Amino acid sequence: MTHVLRRTAASLLTSCLALSLAACGGGREYAVPKQVCGVALTEKALSPFLVDGDKLTVVGDSLVKPREKTWGRCEIRVDGALIVGLQVDRVDKLYDPMDESEEFRFRNRAKMTGLPFAGLGALGDSNSMVSTDCAGPGTDHVITYVSVDGDAGGDVAERRRHIEAFTVDFVPTVKKALGCTA
């Protein structure tokens, strides 16, 4: 290839790459709702998991209604891809997420310590589980499950910190929405 032809090809390639990147746009083209799945969420806690995309959708049940159901599950998706999965179970006793029977739910399970509310929690590489008292209408205890896309929220250590921060923010909001007094 001649020197002129190489320069022209390189210039053309650079221009095409710049145009293609500009055409991609990138960024979050969607608004984050203040309430998801019947529960108020803070954008700050959810933010580490939000990826660039055009449309945020919420799929599934309300986590707190109807009262005759003992559980609710919903998912937050961006452009159809699962970002965060949430589940709330109303149960009759306190379940320990560190119990051997719960091990299947986690990869690299560790006990959550220093929770700012009464309860038992466990944290994995892409999820958390917290069991807490409720003493509210129709339930004595609540279990919350948070799971995130395995690639969202940074490297594993960052993702675990973000999941824990989200969970600590999420559980009291769920309890309030359920009318828990404990």
VOPAGU-2260 file (C-alpha; in pm, 1 decimal, decimal comma):
REM VOPAGU-2260
SITE   aa  ch    i         X         Y         Z
SITE  MET   A    0       0,0       0,0       0,0
SITE  THR   A    1     134,8     340,3     -80,7
SITE  HIS   A    2     185,1     604,1     183,8
SITE  VAL   A    3    -100,0     822,1      47,4
SITE  LEU   A    4    -338,7     527,2      28,2
SITE  ARG   A    5    -257,4     428,3     389,2
SITE  ARG   A    6    -320,5     782,2     514,1
SITE  THR   A    7    -647,9     802,4     324,0
SITE  ALA   A    8    -759,3     462,0     456,0
SITE  ALA   A    9    -663,9     554,3     814,1
SITE  SER   A   10    -845,2     886,1     787,3
SITE  LEU   A   11   -1153,3     716,6     642,7
SITE  LEU   A   12   -1149,3     449,7     912,3
SITE  THR   A   13   -1117,4     711,3    1187,2
SITE  SER   A   14   -1408,1     910,6    1041,9
SITE  CYS   A   15   -1628,8     599,5    1017,5
SITE  LEU   A   16   -1548,7     502,0    1375,3
SITE  ALA   A   17   -1627,6     851,3    1503,3
SITE  LEU   A   18   -1957,9     856,6    1315,0
SITE  SER   A   19   -2058,1     512,8    1438,9
SITE  LEU   A   20   -1982,6     606,1    1799,9
SITE  ALA   A   21   -2178,2     928,4    1766,1
SITE  ALA   A   22   -2470,7     738,9    1615,3
SITE  CYS   A   23   -2478,9     499,2    1910,6
SITE  GLY   A   24   -2564,4     787,3    2140,0
SITE  GLY   A   25   -2515,4     593,4    2462,3
SITE  GLY   A   26   -2632,7     712,1    2799,6
SITE  ARG   A   27   -2956,6     662,6    2983,1
SITE  GLU   A   28   -3239,2     775,0    2762,4
SITE  TYR   A   29   -3502,2     671,8    3018,6
SITE  ALA   A   30   -3640,1     823,7    3335,9
SITE  VAL   A   31   -3612,2     630,6    3660,9
SITE  PRO   A   32   -3952,9     605,6    3829,2
SITE  LYS   A   33   -3981,9     711,1    4193,0
SITE  GLN   A   34   -4190,8     404,0    4269,0
SITE  VAL   A   35   -4129,9      52,5    4138,8
SITE  CYS   A   36   -4332,5    -260,1    4212,3
SITE  GLY   A   37   -4549,1     -71,7    4463,8
SITE  VAL   A   38   -4245,7      46,2    4662,2
SITE  ALA   A   39   -4061,4     378,1    4658,7
SITE  LEU   A   40   -3700,6     341,7    4541,3
SITE  THR   A   41   -3422,5     594,7    4550,1
SITE  GLU   A   42   -3241,5     650,8    4222,6
SITE  LYS   A   43   -2915,8     682,0    4417,1
SITE  ALA   A   44   -2941,3     323,4    4548,8
SITE  LEU   A   45   -3055,6     187,3    4210,7
SITE  SER   A   46   -2810,0     390,3    4002,3
SITE  PRO   A   47   -2509,6     151,6    4010,2
SITE  PHE   A   48   -2716,8    -112,4    3830,3
SITE  LEU   A   49   -2871,0     111,8    3566,8
SITE  VAL   A   50   -2711,3      65,7    3228,3
SITE  ASP   A   51   -2724,0     279,4    2919,0
SITE  GLY   A   52   -3038,1     225,3    2718,4
SITE  ASP   A   53   -3357,4     366,9    2576,3
SITE  LYS   A   54   -3636,5     220,9    2787,5
SITE  LEU   A   55   -3674,5     113,2    3149,7
SITE  THR   A   56   -3966,7    -122,0    3215,7
SITE  VAL   A   57   -4100,8    -287,3    3527,7
SITE  VAL   A   58   -4241,7    -636,9    3486,7
SITE  GLY   A   59   -4428,7    -837,6    3747,8
SITE  ASP   A   60   -4634,0    -801,8    4062,9
SITE  SER   A   61   -4660,1    -536,8    4325,5
SITE  LEU   A   62   -4436,4    -639,8    4612,2
SITE  VAL   A   63   -4684,5    -524,7    4876,5
SITE  LYS   A   64   -5033,0    -588,4    4733,1
SITE  PRO   A   65   -5271,0    -761,9    4724,0
SITE  ARG   A   66   -5274,6    -868,9    5086,4
SITE  GLU   A   67   -5419,2   -1213,3    5006,8
SITE  LYS   A   68   -5097,0   -1305,9    4824,5
SITE  THR   A   69   -4805,8   -1402,0    5043,6
SITE  TRP   A   70   -4538,6   -1294,6    4795,0
SITE  GLY   A   71   -4466,7   -1052,6    4515,7
SITE  ARG   A   72   -4197,4   -1053,7    4250,2
SITE  CYS   A   73   -4100,9    -796,9    3993,2
SITE  GLU   A   74   -3811,4    -708,8    3768,5
SITE  ILE   A   75   -3656,8    -386,9    3648,6
SITE  ARG   A   76   -3541,0    -415,9    3289,6
SITE  VAL   A   77   -3356,8    -184,5    3053,3
SITE  ASP   A   78   -3418,7    -246,5    2684,5
SITE  GLY   A   79   -3558,2    -588,0    2779,1
SITE  ALA   A   80   -3252,4    -703,2    2975,1
SITE  LEU   A   81   -3293,8    -786,2    3344,7
SITE  ILE   A   82   -3116,1    -533,3    3564,8
SITE  VAL   A   83   -3263,4    -592,6    3912,6
SITE  GLY   A   84   -3501,0    -862,3    4036,2
SITE  LEU   A   85   -3697,2    -804,8    4357,0
SITE  GLN   A   86   -3906,0   -1042,5    4563,5
SITE  VAL   A   87   -4087,6   -1003,2    4893,8
SITE  ASP   A   88   -4231,6   -1298,3    5087,7
SITE  ARG   A   89   -4463,5   -1258,7    5385,4
SITE  VAL   A   90   -4390,6   -1551,6    5614,7
SITE  ASP   A   91   -4475,8   -1684,3    5962,4
SITE  LYS   A   92   -4124,2   -1702,4    6109,8
SITE  LEU   A   93   -3778,3   -1555,2    6083,0
SITE  TYR   A   94   -3565,6   -1748,5    5833,3
SITE  ASP   A   95   -3188,0   -1732,2    5861,3
SITE  PRO   A   96   -3028,1   -1665,7    5519,2
SITE  MET   A   97   -2708,8   -1827,5    5653,0
SITE  ASP   A   98   -2888,6   -2154,5    5724,2
SITE  GLU   A   99   -2762,7   -2448,6    5518,9
SITE  SER   A  100   -3104,6   -2476,0    5349,4
SITE  GLU   A  101   -3057,8   -2130,1    5191,8
SITE  GLU   A  102   -2706,5   -2188,9    5057,8
SITE  PHE   A  103   -2834,4   -2272,8    4707,8
SITE  ARG   A  104   -2940,3   -1912,0    4655,9
SITE  PHE   A  105   -2588,8   -1768,6    4671,5
SITE  ARG   A  106   -2246,5   -1763,6    4516,5
SITE  ASN   A  107   -1986,3   -1672,2    4781,1
SITE  ARG   A  108   -2242,5   -1618,0    5057,7
SITE  ALA   A  109   -2143,9   -1399,3    5352,1
SITE  LYS   A  110   -2340,8   -1284,5    5653,8
SITE  MET   A  111   -2456,2    -922,6    5640,5
SITE  THR   A  112   -2352,8    -754,7    5964,4
SITE  GLY   A  113   -2435,2    -413,7    6104,3
SITE  LEU   A  114   -2780,0    -393,0    5947,4
SITE  PRO   A  115   -2945,1     -63,4    6051,5
SITE  PHE   A  116   -3263,7    -255,8    6137,2
SITE  ALA   A  117   -3340,5    -579,9    6322,4
SITE  GLY   A  118   -3302,7    -878,9    6094,3
SITE  LEU   A  119   -3081,3   -1146,1    5945,9
SITE  GLY   A  120   -2911,3   -1096,2    5611,0
SITE  ALA   A  121   -2682,2   -1267,8    5364,5
SITE  LEU   A  122   -2501,3   -1130,0    5063,4
SITE  GLY   A  123   -2375,3   -1307,7    4753,2
SITE  ASP   A  124   -2192,5   -1201,5    4439,2
SITE  SER   A  125   -2516,4   -1102,6    4266,6
SITE  ASN   A  126   -2790,3   -1113,7    4531,0
SITE  SER   A  127   -2901,6   -1060,5    4888,0
SITE  MET   A  128   -3161,9   -1205,4    5122,3
SITE  VAL   A  129   -3286,7   -1036,3    5438,9
SITE  SER   A  130   -3535,0   -1180,6    5687,5
SITE  THR   A  131   -3690,7    -940,4    5934,4
SITE  ASP   A  132   -3982,9    -900,1    6173,9
SITE  CYS   A  133   -4289,4    -716,5    6050,8
SITE  ALA   A  134   -4582,1    -744,7    6295,3
SITE  GLY   A  135   -4802,4    -583,1    6035,5
SITE  PRO   A  136   -5143,1    -653,7    5892,2
SITE  GLY   A  137   -5142,1   -1006,8    5754,8
SITE  THR   A  138   -4779,8   -1093,8    5826,9
SITE  ASP   A  139   -4538,4   -1153,4    6112,2
SITE  HIS   A  140   -4212,9   -1159,1    5913,5
SITE  VAL   A  141   -4085,0   -1047,3    5574,5
SITE  ILE   A  142   -3812,0   -1184,8    5352,9
SITE  THR   A  143   -3671,1    -960,7    5080,8
SITE  TYR   A  144   -3462,9   -1090,0    4793,4
SITE  VAL   A  145   -3258,2    -867,4    4564,8
SITE  SER   A  146   -3079,9   -1004,3    4260,2
SITE  VAL   A  147   -2889,7    -814,7    3994,4
SITE  ASP   A  148   -2754,4    -890,8    3652,3
SITE  GLY   A  149   -2419,0   -1061,1    3702,3
SITE  ASP   A  150   -2236,8    -790,8    3505,2
SITE  ALA   A  151   -2406,6    -483,3    3653,3
SITE  GLY   A  152   -2268,3    -271,4    3932,8
SITE  GLY   A  153   -1895,5    -297,6    3865,0
SITE  ASP   A  154   -1651,3    -570,8    3957,3
SITE  VAL   A  155   -1757,8    -831,9    4214,7
SITE  ALA   A  156   -1642,4    -634,1    4520,3
SITE  GLU   A  157   -1815,2    -316,5    4397,4
SITE  ARG   A  158   -2128,5    -508,3    4300,8
SITE  ARG   A  159   -2150,0    -662,9    4646,9
SITE  ARG   A  160   -2117,1    -317,6    4810,6
SITE  HIS   A  161   -2386,1    -179,0    4580,0
SITE  ILE   A  162   -2621,4    -472,0    4645,9
SITE  GLU   A  163   -2577,9    -428,6    5020,2
SITE  ALA   A  164   -2640,3     -52,6    4999,2
SITE  PHE   A  165   -2949,1    -109,0    4784,0
SITE  THR   A  166   -3079,1    -377,6    5023,4
SITE  VAL   A  167   -3026,6    -159,5    5331,3
SITE  ASP   A  168   -3225,0     115,2    5154,2
SITE  PHE   A  169   -3491,8    -121,0    5019,2
SITE  VAL   A  170   -3590,9    -329,1    5325,1
SITE  PRO   A  171   -3720,0     -40,5    5544,2
SITE  THR   A  172   -3915,3      94,4    5247,6
SITE  VAL   A  173   -4080,9    -244,5    5193,7
SITE  LYS   A  174   -4163,6    -273,0    5563,5
SITE  LYS   A  175   -4319,2      74,0    5562,3
SITE  ALA   A  176   -4525,2      -6,1    5251,0
SITE  LEU   A  177   -4649,0    -327,5    5417,4
SITE  GLY   A  178   -4748,9    -139,0    5734,4
SITE  CYS   A  179   -4501,0    -326,2    5954,2
SITE  THR   A  180   -4478,0    -204,2    6311,3
SITE  ALA   A  181   -4169,1    -405,6    6406,3
